[in-house]
Amino acid sequence: MTVQAACLSKPLWKGVLMEIGIDSFAATIPDPATGETLSPTDRIAALLDEVETAERAGLDVFGIGEHHRKEFLDSAPAVLLAAAAARTCNIRLASAVTVLSATDPVRTFQEFATIDLISKGRAEIVVGRGSFGEAYPLFGFSFDDYDALFAEKLDLLLQLRDQTTVTWRGRFRPALNAQAVYPRPHQDKLPVWLGVGGTPGSFARAGTLGLPLMIAIIGGTFDRFRPLVDLYRDAGKQAGHAPDALKVGVHAMGFVADTDAEARQAFFPGWAHMFTQIGRERGWAPVNRAQFDAMCGPQGAFLIGSPDTVKAKVMAADQTLGGLSRITFQMSSAMLEPAAMARSITLLGKAVAPAFRG
């Protein structure tokens, strides 16, 4: 089916109780049996195929992260999202996340406004400080200014979103003096989400600004984040924002297969490789299968299993966190098996997401 034909066959949902989507870091993980790794060219091609599969499956959103490390190919997410925009027509396209502290907000706004024009209004920015530190020295910033950089640049990005001509002054970037920034996006207001980990101040900041919240939950349990979500909603209420403006999203490890066993087997090898490598850098003990199985269990935060298992866990997360607007599945760890990945995306769109349609 051509992109044009797909646009004409766009599903007309009467309502979406919760948006379901996918996030990718364009990971390149060696096959544990052979040690071989896909070439960067083939991995990027596979990534764009995943976006098209997600569109055909009727998923709501596809996000692409930003990292500056050997094992990830997403250092230029705006370029990848623009390529995805040209090959799709329905699915929303987001960053996951843009490391705003280490970039120029003017350039970021221009890139995503351009993606929004290409996609006819489907672009979103999820901004954060990043879970890795490589971007800071790479672009000439000090990690000591981690939060100050983000706060200042977020202020500028929101002004650029809300007005064409901006006068602004800060510490880390040359001032703007009644300067107009183009192009303007297709949407009246380019959506900006605030991506957070577990820092209370970040939840409070998002609430005070009235920004939708995207929480990265990559382990543990969902219930430990409920006090932080309550903090976000309380801060938003105190700042005078309407409750329906205070959206909460979750980014979590997830994978769907026909059975729980198949899903776990497809996801575990890549996950173990990735987190053992990251853990070695950060002084963590190596991960093991028992930890993984616990995370896949009823109380764990991994959305991995059969469609029925995953639906139940998504519903439980929604109830635990007091109502979610979006959940995105981080599936990159399973990219070693393209057929299983395509099957998972299709099951997520066809067998899981319909449970959350109004």
C-alpha positions in Angstrom: 0.0 0.0 0.0 1.3 3.5 -0.9 1.6 6.2 1.7 -1.2 8.1 -0.1 -3.5 5.0 0.0 -2.7 4.5 3.7 -3.8 8.1 4.4 -7.1 7.4 2.8 -7.7 4.4 5.0 -6.8 6.1 8.2 -8.8 4.5 11.1 -11.4 6.9 12.6 -11.3 6.2 16.3 -14.3 7.6 18.2 -11.9 8.2 21.1 -8.7 7.1 22.6 -8.6 6.3 26.3 -4.9 5.8 26.2 -2.4 6.3 23.4 -0.2 3.2 22.7 3.1 3.6 20.9 6.7 2.6 20.6 10.0 4.2 21.4 13.3 3.2 19.8 16.9 4.1 20.4 18.0 2.4 17.1 20.1 0.0 19.2 22.8 -2.1 17.6 23.2 -5.3 19.7 25.4 -8.2 18.7 23.8 -11.6 18.2 24.7 -13.6 21.4 25.2 -16.8 19.3 27.4 -15.4 16.5 28.7 -12.0 17.8 27.6 -10.4 14.6 25.9 -7.0 14.5 23.7 -5.4 11.8 25.5 -2.8 9.8 24.4 0.8 10.6 22.8 1.0 7.1 20.7 -2.1 7.7 19.8 -1.1 11.2 18.5 2.3 10.1 16.5 0.6 7.3 15.0 -1.8 9.8 14.1 1.2 12.1 12.1 2.9 9.3 10.4 -0.4 8.5 9.4 -0.6 12.2 7.8 2.8 12.0 5.8 1.7 8.9 4.8 -1.5 10.6 3.6 0.5 13.6 1.6 2.7 11.3 -0.1 -0.2 9.6 -0.9 -1.7 13.0 -2.8 1.4 14.0 -0.5 2.5 16.8 -0.7 6.1 17.9 2.9 7.3 18.3 6.5 6.4 17.4 9.4 8.0 19.3 13.1 8.0 18.6 15.6 8.8 21.3 18.9 10.7 21.3 22.2 9.2 22.3 25.8 9.8 21.4 27.2 6.3 22.0 28.5 3.5 19.8 25.6 1.1 20.5 22.9 3.5 19.4 22.3 5.1 16.0 19.9 7.9 17.1 22.3 10.8 17.5 20.3 12.8 15.0 16.6 11.9 15.8 15.2 14.9 13.8 16.7 13.4 10.6 15.2 10.0 11.4 11.8 11.4 12.2 11.8 13.4 9.0 12.5 10.2 7.1 9.7 8.5 9.0 7.3 11.4 8.3 7.8 11.0 4.6 6.9 7.3 4.8 3.8 7.6 7.0 0.7 9.6 7.3 -1.2 8.8 10.5 1.2 8.0 13.3 2.5 10.8 15.6 6.2 11.2 15.6 8.1 12.2 18.7 11.6 12.5 20.2 12.3 10.2 23.1 14.0 12.3 24.4 15.7 15.4 22.9 18.6 16.2 25.2 17.7 19.9 25.4 20.5 20.8 27.8 23.1 20.1 25.1 21.5 21.6 22.1 20.3 25.0 20.8 16.6 25.5 21.4 16.3 27.6 18.3 17.7 24.9 16.1 15.6 22.2 17.9 12.4 24.2 17.3 13.2 24.7 13.6 13.9 21.0 13.1 10.7 19.9 14.7 8.6 22.6 13.1 10.0 21.3 9.8 9.1 17.7 10.7 5.6 19.0 11.6 5.3 20.5 8.1 6.5 17.3 6.4 4.1 15.2 8.5 1.2 17.7 8.3 0.9 18.2 12.0 2.2 14.9 13.6 5.4 16.1 15.3 6.0 16.3 19.1 9.0 17.0 21.2 9.8 15.2 24.5 12.6 17.1 26.1 14.8 16.0 29.0 18.3 16.2 30.4 19.4 12.8 29.2 20.4 9.6 31.1 23.9 9.6 29.7 26.4 12.4 29.9 28.3 12.2 26.5 26.3 15.0 24.9 27.6 17.7 27.3 31.4 17.7 26.5 30.6 16.8 22.9 28.8 20.1 22.4 30.9 22.2 24.7 28.9 22.2 27.9 29.7 21.3 31.5 27.9 18.5 33.2 28.1 20.6 36.4 25.5 22.9 34.7 23.1 19.9 34.2 20.0 21.4 35.6 20.7 25.1 34.9 21.2 24.4 31.2 17.9 22.5 31.0 15.8 25.1 32.9 17.1 28.0 30.8 16.8 26.2 27.4 13.3 24.9 28.2 12.3 28.5 28.9 13.5 29.6 25.5 12.0 26.6 23.7 8.5 27.4 25.2 8.8 31.0 24.2 9.7 30.0 20.6 6.7 27.6 20.6 4.3 30.3 21.7 5.4 33.3 19.7 7.2 34.0 16.4 9.2 37.0 17.5 11.2 36.5 20.6 13.3 38.8 22.9 15.2 36.6 25.4 18.5 36.7 27.4 20.2 33.9 29.3 23.6 32.6 30.5 24.4 29.8 28.0 23.3 31.2 24.6 23.5 34.6 22.8 20.5 36.8 23.4 17.6 37.2 21.0 16.4 40.8 20.4 13.0 40.9 18.7 14.1 38.2 16.3 11.6 36.1 14.4 12.2 32.3 14.2 10.9 30.3 11.2 9.5 28.1 10.0 6.3 27.9 12.1 4.8 24.4 12.5 1.7 23.1 10.9 0.1 22.7 14.4 -1.0 25.8 16.1 1.1 24.8 19.1 3.9 22.2 18.8 3.4 19.7 21.6 6.2 19.7 24.1 6.4 17.0 26.8 8.8 16.9 29.7 10.7 13.6 30.0 11.6 12.7 33.6 13.3 9.9 35.5 12.9 9.9 39.3 13.8 13.4 40.4 11.0 15.1 42.4 12.0 18.6 41.2 11.5 17.5 37.5 7.9 16.3 38.3 7.2 19.6 40.1 8.6 21.6 37.2 6.4 19.9 34.6 3.4 20.5 36.7 4.1 24.2 37.4 4.7 24.7 33.6 1.5 22.7 32.7 3.5 20.4 30.4 2.5 16.8 29.7 4.8 14.4 31.6 6.6 11.4 30.1 8.1 9.1 32.8 10.9 6.7 32.0 10.2 3.6 34.1 12.9 1.1 33.1 12.8 -1.1 36.2 11.3 -1.6 39.6 7.5 -1.2 40.0 5.0 1.3 38.9 3.7 2.1 42.3 6.9 3.7 43.5 6.2 6.5 41.0 2.7 7.3 42.3 3.9 9.9 44.9 5.9 11.7 42.1 2.8 11.7 39.8 0.8 13.1 42.7 3.4 15.8 43.1 3.2 16.7 39.4 -0.6 17.0 39.6 -0.5 19.0 42.8 2.0 21.4 41.3 -0.1 21.8 38.2 -3.2 22.5 40.2 -1.5 25.1 42.4 -0.2 26.8 39.2 -3.8 27.0 37.9 -3.6 24.5 35.1 -6.7 22.5 34.2 -6.5 18.8 35.2 -7.0 17.7 31.6 -3.9 19.6 30.6 -1.8 17.5 33.0 -1.3 14.4 30.9 0.9 11.6 32.2 2.7 9.2 29.9 5.0 6.2 30.7 8.0 4.9 28.7 8.6 1.3 29.7 10.4 -1.8 28.5 7.8 -3.8 26.5 7.4 -6.6 24.0 4.4 -8.7 22.8 4.5 -12.2 21.5 1.9 -15.0 21.1 2.9 -16.4 24.5 4.6 -15.1 27.6 7.6 -17.5 27.1 8.1 -16.3 23.5 8.1 -12.7 24.5 10.6 -13.2 27.3 12.9 -15.3 25.2 13.0 -12.7 22.4 13.6 -9.7 24.7 16.0 -11.1 27.3 19.3 -11.6 25.4 19.4 -8.0 24.1 18.2 -6.5 27.4 20.9 -8.5 29.3 23.6 -7.4 26.9 22.6 -3.7 27.0 22.2 -3.4 30.8 25.2 -5.4 31.7 27.3 -3.1 29.5 25.8 0.0 30.9 26.0 -1.4 34.4 29.7 -2.1 34.0 30.2 1.6 33.3 28.2 2.7 36.3 29.5 0.1 38.8 26.3 -2.0 38.9 26.3 -5.8 39.3 25.6 -7.8 36.1 21.9 -8.4 35.5 20.5 -11.9 35.5 17.5 -13.9 34.3 15.9 -14.0 37.7 15.8 -10.2 37.9 14.4 -10.1 34.4 11.6 -12.6 35.1 10.7 -10.7 38.3 10.3 -7.5 36.2 8.1 -9.4 33.8 5.9 -10.7 36.7 2.7 -9.2 37.9 4.4 -6.6 40.1 7.3 -5.7 37.8 7.4 -2.7 35.4 8.2 -4.7 32.2 5.3 -4.9 29.8 6.4 -8.2 28.3 4.2 -11.1 27.4 1.2 -12.3 25.5 -1.4 -9.8 24.4 -3.6 -10.6 27.4 -0.7 -10.3 29.9 0.4 -7.0 28.4 -3.2 -5.6 28.4 -3.6 -6.6 32.1 -0.3 -4.9 33.0 -1.1 -1.7 31.1 -4.5 -1.5 32.8 -2.8 -2.1 36.2 -0.2 0.7 35.5 -3.0 3.0 34.5 -4.9 2.4 37.7 -1.7 2.5 39.9 -0.7 5.9 38.5 -4.1 7.5 38.6 -4.8 7.5 34.9 -2.4 7.5 31.9 -2.7 9.3 28.6 0.0 7.4 26.8 2.3 4.4 27.2 5.2 3.8 24.9 7.0 0.4 24.6 10.8 0.4 24.5 11.4 -2.6 22.2 15.0 -1.9 20.9 16.5 -4.8 22.9 14.6 -7.3 20.7 15.9 -6.0 17.4 18.0 -9.2 16.8 14.9 -10.9 15.5 13.2 -8.8 12.8 10.3 -11.2 12.3 9.6 -11.3 16.0 9.9 -7.5 16.2 7.4 -7.0 13.3 5.0 -9.6 15.0 5.3 -7.8 18.3 4.5 -4.4 16.8 1.5 -5.9 15.0 0.2 -7.6 18.1 0.6 -4.4 20.1 -1.5 -2.5 17.5 -4.1 -5.2 16.7 -4.5 -7.1 19.9 -3.5 -4.7 22.7 -4.3 -1.1 21.7 -8.0 -1.8 20.8 -8.6 -2.4 24.5 -7.9 1.3 25.1 -10.0 2.8 22.3 -13.1 4.7 23.3 
